[in-house]
Amino acid sequence: MVDDVSPGFPKTSMYADAASPQAAFQRVRALAAHDMQRVDALIRARLASGVVLINQIAEHIIAGGGKRLRPMLHVLAAGAAGYRGEAHIKLAAIIEFIHTSTLLHDDVVDESDLRRGRKTANALWGNAASVLVGDFLYSRSFQLMVELDDMRVMRILADTTNTIAEGEVLQLLNIGNADVDEAAYLAVIERKTAVLFAAAAELGGLLGGLPETQVAALRRYGLELGYAFQIADDLLDYVSDAATLGKNIGDDLAEGKPTLPLIYALQGADAGQARALRQAIEHGGLDALDQIVAAIRDSGALERTHARARSHADAARASIETLPPSACRDALIALADYSVQRDH
C-alpha cells in the first residue's frame, strides 16, 4: 500500500534519499532524539509513585516502547516555531501521559489483550487496575500543566481531554451499527485521535510565539496528520498481520467497530457480501474473517481508504508550507508522508 508522494508536494532534501518510509522516520527520530531523551527521563521521573502497582503498570507501559509520536510531534513543532526554552519537554510528557491514559482505558473498553505485540495492562493486572492507573496518568498530566502556569496551555489541553472523552463515548455508540457513515466515522476519529495531534502541534507554535495564523496552521497540520494516521491505522487491520502490526488482526471487526474500510466495502459490495459485512459489524466475531477480508479487498475499499488517508497527509503538508524553512519543518512534512506509508 506504499505509494509515492503526491505530485505538487516534492520531498524535502533531508529525506529525499531515504530508502524507505521507515528510514525517513528514523531520520526524523534522530533529529528529535536529544529532546526525546529528556522527555523520556521526565516521564519516568513523574510516573514514580509510592503505590507499587502504579509503578509496575507504569514500567510495563514504558517498556512497551511505541513511537512516542505525539510528544515527538510537539517537540518538532516547537522547533519549527523557533522555540528555545524548556517548557516543550514538560508539555511533551503531558501529551504522552494523556495519550497513554486513553490507551489504558481503550484496552479495557475494547477488551483487548495485545498491544504493540505485548500483553495489555488489563490482561495482566485486570480492568480495575488499568482504569485506575489511567486515571492516575490523567491527573498527573494536570499536575504538570499547573506547574507550567500558562492558562492558554491549560485551556487547550483541558478542552482536548474533554473532546477525547466525547470521542470515546461516540465510538461506543457506533459499535455494532452497520449504518454508520463516513461522516460519523470521521467525527469519532477527530475527537479520539486527531485533536491530540492538533494540540501537540498547536502548543509548539504557541511556545514559539508564532503569529496567530501560523499557530492555526500548525493546529491544522496536527488535525490532518491525526486523520491520516488513524485512517491508515484502520487500514492496516486488513493489510497486515499480528506480528507486523502489533495487535490482533481483525480486532476492529471482532469488536463490531465500523471503520472506514468496512464502511467503503458496504458501499461497493454485492448483496451477499453486504449481508456478510453487516452481520460481522452487528454481531462481531471472526468466524468469517477470511470471507469478510476478501469482500473488503474485492470492493476496492482498501484503495479508497488509502486514498482518503493520503488526501489528509497532503493537506497536512500543505498547511505548513508558510512556516519558515527549517529542519524541523522538513521533519513534520516527512511525518505526514510516513503516516500513510508505514506498515505498523
N, C-alpha and C positions, 0 to 999 in steps of 0.2 A: 504493500500500500504506500510505499515511499515514492514521492514524485519530486520533480524539480521545483525550485522556487518559481512562482508565477511570474510571467513577463511583466515588466514595469517595476519590479522590486529586485534589482540586482543584489547579489550577495556582497557584503562588505569585504574588504581585502583581508581583514583579520581571520575570516572564516572561509574564504573562497576556496582554499586548497584542502579543506578538511576532507578526509577520505570517506566519512560517514556522518550522519546526524549525531551519533554518539561521540565521535571525535570532536565535532564542533562544540558539543555540550561540555566535554571535558575542558576545552579551552575557556569556555565561559566560567566553569567552576574554578579554574586556575586563577582567573582574573579576580574572582571574589574570595579566594582561599584565605587570605590573611584575615579579612574581616570575619569570615565564616568560622574560622578557628576561635576567634574571640566570642562570637555568638554561641558556639557550642559550649565553650567554657562557662559562659554565663548561664546557659540553660542548665548545665549540670549543677552549678552552684545554687541556683534558685529553685531547683527541683527538690533539693535536700529537705527532709522533714524528720521530725522526731518520731514519726509513726512509721514503723518498719515496713508495713505493707505498701505504703505510698512509695517508699524508696525502692522496693522490689519491682513494683509495676513500672515506676519511672525508669529504672535501669533497663528493664525489658524493652521499653519503648525506644530509649536512646540506642540500645544495641541493635535494634531493628533497622537502623540506618534510615534509608529513604533519601530522596534527593534534596531535602530542605529547600524546595523550590520557592516557597513563598517568602521565607526570610531572605533567601538569596536575591529574589526579585526586588525586595525592599532595599537591600544593600546596593544593588546595581542602579536602581532608580535614584537613590541618594547620590551616588557617584555621578550619574548623568546630569544631576541637578547642580553639581559642583559643591556639594556639602563636604565640609572638612572637620566637623565636630565629632562628638562621641555618642550622641543620642540614638543614632541609627543602630548601634549594637543592641541597646536595650529594646528598641522598637522591633527589631528583627526577632528577638527572643519572645517578645509578647505575641507576635504574629504566629510563631511556631507553637506556643502554648495554646493559643486559641484553636489552631488547626488540629493539634494533637487531641485536644479535649473533644472536638467534634468526631474524630476517628473512634475514640473510645466509646462514645455514645452511639455512633453509627453501627459499630460492630455488635453492640447489644441489640439494637432495634432490628438489624438485619439477621441476627443470629449467626453471624459469620464466625468461622473458626480458623481462617487463614488470611493473613495479610502480609504482603512482601515475602511470601514463601515461608512464613513462620506462624506458629500458633498465636492467635489473638489473646489479648489480656483476659477477655471474658471466658475464653476456652480454658485458660489456665487457672484463673482465680475466681471465676464466676461473674455473673452480671452485676450483682450489688457492688462488688469491689470496683469494677470497671466504671460504673456510673459515678460512684463517689469520688474516685480519683480523677475522673473527667471534670467533676465539679471543683476539685482542688486546683486543677490546672486553670480553669476559668477564673477562679478567684485570685490565683497567683498572678495571672496576667493583669488583672485590675489593680493589684498592689503595685506592680511595676509601672503601670500607667500613671498612678498617683505620684510616684517618685519623679516622673518627668515633669509634672506640674504644668501641663500645657492643655488648656481647655479645648483648643482646636483638635489636638490629638485624641483626647478622651472622647470628644463628641463623635469623631469619625469611627473610632473603634467600638464605642458603645452602640452606635447605630448599626455597625457591621455585625456585631454579635447578635443583636436582636433580629436582624434580617436573616442571618443564618438559621436561627431557630424557627423563623417562619418557613424557610425553605424545607426544613426537616418535616414540619407538620404537613406542608403541601405535598411532599413526596409520599408521606404516609397515606394521605387521602387518595393518591393516584394508584397505589398498589392494587393490583387486580382489576384495574379499569382499562379495558381494551379500547375504550373510546377516547382516551387521552390523545390530543393532537399535538402538533409540533409547537404551537404557541404555549400550551400548558407545560410541555416538557422544558422549553426554554425558560419559562418563569421559575421552575424549580431549580435548574442549574445556575441561573443568575443568582438566586438567593443562597443556595447551598455552597457554590464554588466560586463563581465569578466575583462576588462582592469582596471576598477576602483578597483576591488578586488585585482588585481595583484599589482597595485601601492600602495595600502594601506599596503599590506604585505611587499613589497619590501622596502618601506620607513622605516618601522620598523627595518628591518635588516640593512639598511644604517645608521640610527641613532645609532644603537648599535655597529657599527664598525665591523661587522662580515666580515669574508673573502668573497671575491667576489663570490665564489662558493656557499656559504650559503645564500648570498643575492639573488642570482639567484634561489636558491631552494625555498626561501620564495616567490619570484615572481611567480614561477611555481605553488606553493601551492595556491596562490591567484587566478591565472588564472583558475586552475582546480576547485577550490571552486566556482568561478563565473559561470563556465559552469554548474556545478552540481546544484547550486541554481536556475539558470534561467530555466534549463530544468525541474526541479521539480516544479517550479512555473507554467510553461506552462502546466504541467500535472495536477496540482490542478484545473485548469479551467474546467476539465472534471470529477473530482472525489470528488469535494467539493460542498458546497452551498454558496450563497452570505453571509449569516450570519457568517459562519466559515471563509471564505476566505477574506472577507472584500472588495470584489469588485463584480461586476455583473457576475454571472455565464454565460459563453459563450461569454464574451466580445471579446476575440480574434477572435472567429468565426464571431461575428457580424461585426467586423471591417475588415474581409477578410484577417486576418493575418495567413499565413500558418506555424503554429508552428509544433513542432516535432510529437505530437500525430496525427495531420492531415496528415502530410507527410507519416508517417508509415501506417496510416489507408488506404491511397490511394494505397499504395503498396500491402496491403493484402486484399483489398475489392473486392467483386464480381462486375460485370459490372454495375448493378443497383445501388449499394452502391457508387461506384466510381463516377457515374454521379451526384448523390446527393451531394457528398462531393465537387466535382469540382464546382457545382452550388453554394454551400454555400461560398466557398472561393472567387469565381469570382464576386459574387453579394452581399455578406454579408447578414445580416439579420438573424433572429432567427425563421423564420416561421416553419422550420422543425427541430428545435433543438433536440427534443426527438429522432427522426429518425437518425439524424446525430450522436448523442452521442451513440446510440445503435450500429450504424455501427462501430464507433471507438472502442467500447468495444468488439464487436464481432470479430474484425480483429486481436486482440492481440496487438494493438498499445500501449495500456496503459502499458502493461507489458514490451514491448520493450523500451518504453520511460523511464520507471523507471530503467530498467537495464542500460540504457545509462547514466542516472544521477548517478547511483551507481558506474559505472566504473570511472567517473570523481572524485567522492568523494574518492574512493580508491586511485586514482592517487595523489590526494591532500595529503592524509595521508602519502603515501609512500615518497613523495617529501621532507618531513621534518624529516624523520627518522634520518638523520645525525645531526640534531641540538642537542645541549646539552640538556639532560633531565631537565625538569622544569615544574612547574605547568602551566605556560603559554603555553608551547608546548603541554601539555596534553589537554588544553582548545582548542587549534587550531585543534587538532585531533577530539575532541568532536564536534566542529563546523562542520567539514566535515561530520560526521555522521548525525548531526541534519539537515543539508541542504537537505537531501533526505528522512528524516523520519518525517518531520513536517507535520501538517495538515493545516497550514496557513502561 
